Amino acid sequence: MAFGWIDEQAELRRRAGLRRSLRPRPADSPLLDLAGNDYLGLARHPEVTEGAALAARTWGAGATGSRLVSGTTELHAELERELAAFCGFEAALVFSSGYAANLAAVTALAPHGSLLVSDAGNHASLIDGCRLARGTTQVVAHADPEAVRKALGTYDGPAVAVCDTVFSVDGDAAPLPALARVCREHGAGLVVDDAHGFGVLGDGGRGAAHAAGLAGADDVVVTLTLSKSLGSQGGAVLGPARVIDHLVNAARTFIFDTGLAPAAAGAALAALRLLGREPQRAARARAVAARLHAGLTAAGLQAVRPDAAVVSVRAPSPEAAVRWAARCRAAGLAVGCFRPPSVPDGISRLRLTARADLSGEQIDHAVRVIGGSRPAAGETRP
Ligand SMILES: Cc1ncc(COP(=O)(O)O)c(C=O)c1O
């Protein structure tokens, strides 16, 4: 039977407690949301939604084609100029998603005969970029500049190291200054995905590369998503103008993909301007994360100390994680539930987002709900 193997895979997944399914989400959910990535609380900010509406009315619902075919709107150009200036880079290019931005940067900067050095904790989009690139990939130990040095030392062709700035599962930060030093010693490029750092780390949310003193460096390229701190949708690559020009000419997810939708560009631009005016949102997201972590730890839970706004709590098994998240939801709290294959070490977690707009009372309430619904001792399987 065609696709017969799908049923076998589904059964294996079900037995391992790894089946995923979609849940409806009402427009006006009564749940306190610690699951989404709206770090600065901007996705529903009136200025941001108005930015989307105005852009759609002005430029249309869609970009109508690849920007190389349909042309580039002033809106896209403005967003790219302002993103690059805000983060301290020479130029920027926006994409229809952060995923597409990562595929673009990694594949276009790792030609045939090159070496890619990829952190074992990298996001799926960086991993897929490495898989699609023409170069050879070496996966190295997580957050380990010495491992990167060793990998680069085995090679004398063009090379690039690739990693998240803040890892999406545990919320820990990469050692960017040490990684940049190692790359420079070997004349290698450094591509960092600032999906979870942009808007949260660095001066007023200018991102992890800015915080590490790497903004504007000619050997550093930053990718980011517009869908987390900016509350919109889409992605971007920031770097030297010659790199950005190369992407326009060589990145398949730019050339063969419809440009970023005007509404998404308009919302992202409005959110970026708002962040420029309200830089305290970034520090607030970090403070919320710290309070959440302190509360969870005091409640005896195994929470990883957050370097940005992702707070991760370990669960004893995938099934226990699913039930824990369901109990939280029944108590009015939406939390993320990460299970294999979304966790590199096979350990399931609840993943919480520290939003800048959460009050102290809401944080403490969330801690009480999560602590009060924790798995019972020995609760692993159904
Ligand atoms: C680290 C990281 N990079 C890239 C992405 C992809 O970004 P987007 O959702 O805009 O495609 C995500 C998640 O969404 C992410 O967590």
The ligand as an SDF file (V2000), in Angstrom:
LIG
                    3D

 16 16  0  0  0  0  0  0  0  0999 V2000
   17.0140   29.2710   17.0000 C   0  0  0  0  0  0  0  0  0  0  0  0
   15.9580   29.4000   15.9410 C   0  0  0  0  0  0  0  0  0  0  0  0
   16.3350   29.7070   14.6950 N   0  0  0  0  0  0  0  0  0  0  0  0
   15.4400   29.8250   13.6980 C   0  0  0  0  0  0  0  0  0  0  0  0
   14.0990   29.6360   13.9300 C   0  0  0  0  0  0  0  0  0  0  0  0
   13.1580   29.7320   12.7720 C   0  0  0  0  0  0  0  0  0  0  0  0
   12.5850   30.9960   12.7060 O   0  0  0  0  0  0  0  0  0  0  0  0
   11.1590   31.1760   11.9900 P   0  0  0  0  0  0  0  0  0  0  0  0
   10.1480   30.6420   12.9330 O   0  0  0  0  0  0  0  0  0  0  0  0
   11.0510   32.6290   11.7300 O   0  0  0  0  0  0  0  0  0  0  0  0
   11.2020   30.3740   10.7310 O   0  0  0  0  0  0  0  0  0  0  0  0
   13.6560   29.3080   15.2340 C   0  0  0  0  0  0  0  0  0  0  0  0
   12.2520   29.0660   15.5840 C   0  0  0  0  0  0  0  0  0  0  0  0
   11.2860   29.4570   15.1420 O   0  0  0  0  0  0  0  0  0  0  0  0
   14.6180   29.2000   16.2530 C   0  0  0  0  0  0  0  0  0  0  0  0
   14.2440   28.8850   17.5030 O   0  0  0  0  0  0  0  0  0  0  0  0
  1  2  1  0
  2  3  1  0
  2 15  2  0
  3  4  2  0
  4  5  1  0
  5  6  1  0
  5 12  2  0
  6  7  1  0
  7  8  1  0
  8  9  2  0
  8 10  1  0
  8 11  1  0
 12 13  1  0
 12 15  1  0
 13 14  2  0
 15 16  1  0
M  END
$$$$
